[in-house]
Amino acid sequence: MRSENVEDIGKLFLRMTVGILLLFHAYAFLSGDPGIRYVVAAWGLPSFIAYVAFLLEAVGAVLVILGVFTEAGALAIVVFMAAGIVMFHSTEIQGLRGSGNHLFMRGMNPAGTHYDKYFLETQVFYLFGALSVALLGAGRYGIGRRFMRAA
């Protein structure tokens, strides 16, 4: 297989992974999960911001999956995830907003041995996965390429 084909397949897998997994998160919002709405309210922001966040996430994910305006969709996800990390998880940083918690926690697994748990691994995956898509582009296997050729 030629190296450009391998690179384009890698871009496709990255796009699909980030986009499809984020659609599950967006579906939770549509299913009534109040998480985003509660955090927006807790920060004293207008309630419509929750819907803006949902649109950044859902539309960004769909654009990334389809490979249409991929960089813009990926940047929308980056903005969504960066805001989410700050708004949802700043309470896990010691000294911020009076939480006393840490991003890194020591815990016990069911077998009774210690492990370190990183609470932001999913969010960091989405953030840097989307940033990678924004930097790499869609590759050859996206429908955006067909639109650009037709124009």
Buried (B, 14 or more C-beta within 10 A) or exposed (E): EEEEEEEBBEBBEBBBBBBEBBBEBBEEBEEEEEEBBEBBBEEEBEEEBBBBBBEBBBBBBBBBBBBBBBBEBBBBBBBBBBBBBEBBBEBBBEEEEEEEBEEEEEEEEEEEEEEEEEBBEEBEBBBEBBBBBBEBBBBBBBEBBEEEEEE
